[in-house]
């Protein structure tokens, strides 16, 4: 054990928190949580403890460590999950023993919403939060949150009376109409906000509702709000990790590296990522994803459909950034601290031109080229000052052309992992929107021109026969069952191949 590690072990606090083990290169190789940081972290270095071979391999690589202190054990649980998503440490994967991760599932749009945990998120319209490494701890946190925000966990077939959980204050009692579906969903929105880290906002809302109800002399409602507020504050302050309110951003290793390498004055609180998606110039779309304090902020995502379908990514990127930086959108969305363009020199140059024409030249722009994962920087226009010495310290190198600098960094550095997450998310969001438009265009191209076939009929046909091919191959009798005799004849006449 080196002297630096020994000194840090002596400084470990007795509070709960999250710790980071690092190797000789400074890479985070393991993230863990602890009810008492001092006790948990020191256990790794006690010779008397019996450890499995995987943990022995981890301990052999630990050269340095860092930690973040939080206010409760439950907060450490959710913060650990977020940090693992950020840094993807290799030993967190190796030490999992092949156990599946857990998610919180809320089927908000159902006529009987429930809140459960699951190991397999499905594309079923429900809202999923996670993943989390400890199913038992997640269930315990939901149990505590249920006291503040009552929710149902399952729907009993034929149940007409409110369950015992309702009388215990843990269930909304939809069966007997004790709570309306609208009020229940409003309560779930508060629960979701807590999971997403907006605890302070919800506390202020509940306190305002309590005062409003008391002023209107609705003392029963005021009492309910008071109990809800006390239950929420009784969770030992923060329970769910929040990047906006509680995360000490100065301890985010990836953002620290980004600030140092680009010579930025402060941490980029809002990073926006952009990508273009199309199929040979058709259904051209662009995505804007937002990472707040290094974390995906999906509520701020935006998508663009270009005004002209153009098989030119430079033109498409330029149009997208001009629209993003229009006066209207600057007022509505604010300005980014940093913009990441998915692409190389051409895409970055087109985006920079749009930025300068929009009088936003103070916003730093960089690119990330796919093939080699190179960070692309314009020497004069990007608005950053590259620290070449720090690049070498991270194990990277730079190459230069007349106008651009290409930064090559090891793919396992925290900085590259952050940029990859932003780039991959912007690509996913763009492709998903493009796919929606493409499917819509393909299915609408034939049916839209047929008289009497409106949106509801198109939906019914596609649901019944599965695809346009299924509709064209359907018999006249099958079509008549769906449309009736007269409309089925009209449809068949349009679908018949030309003779």
Number of C-alpha atoms within 10 A of each C-alpha: 11 9 10 11 15 12 10 14 19 10 10 19 16 14 18 24 26 27 23 22 23 21 17 10 12 16 20 25 21 25 25 21 24 23 20 18 22 18 15 17 21 12 11 16 15 9 8 7 8 10 12 8 10 12 14 13 12 20 18 11 13 23 19 22 20 16 20 20 20 22 16 20 22 25 25 26 26 26 26 24 20 20 19 22 15 19 23 18 21 15 17 16 14 13 15 11 9 8 11 15 15 22 22 21 20 22 17 19 12 12 10 16 20 19 20 16 20 15 16 12 17 11 8 7 11 16 17 20 15 19 20 23 20 16 18 11 15 19 15 12 19 18 14 16 23 19 19 24 23 23 28 20 15 11 11 9 6 7 10 12 13 16 18 11 14 17 11 10 15 21 23 24 24 21 17 13 12 14 14 14 17 9 11 22 19 13 17 21 15 20 23 17 17 22 20 16 21 21 24 15 13 18 18 12 14 19 16 13 16 24 16 14 18 16 11 11 11 13 14 12 16 21 14 15 22 17 15 21 20 14 17 24 16 14 18 13 14 24 27 24 25 22 20 15 13 14 16 12 16 12 12 18 19 19 22 18 19 18 20 17 19 20 14 18 9 12 20 22 18 19 23 26 27 29 28 28 24 22 13 11 15 15 20 27 28 27 27 25 28 26 22 18 20 22 21 20 16 11 8 13 16 16 19 18 18 18 11 13 16 16 14 14 20 19 17 26 27 20 19 25 21 19 16 21 22 15 13 11 13 14 10 9 12 12 17 20 18 21 24 25 28 25 26 21 21 14 23 29 25 18 28 27 15 23 23 15 12 16 12 15 16 14 18 22 26 26 29 26 18 14 8 11 20 22 22 25 28 22 16 10 21 23 20 22 16 19 13 15 12 15 20 13 10 20 13 16 16 16 10 12 9 7 12 19 18 21 20 20 20 16 14 14 20 25 21 22 17 20 23 17 18 26 24 18 21 26 21 16 22 25 20 14 20 24 16 11 18 17 11 11 13 11 17 14 11 12 20 14 11 15 11 13 17 12 12 8 14 16 13 13 20 15 10 14 16 12 13 18 11 13 18 16 12 13 12 14 12 14 21 15 10 14 19 13 13 9 17 18 15 15 21 16 12 15 16 10 8 6 3
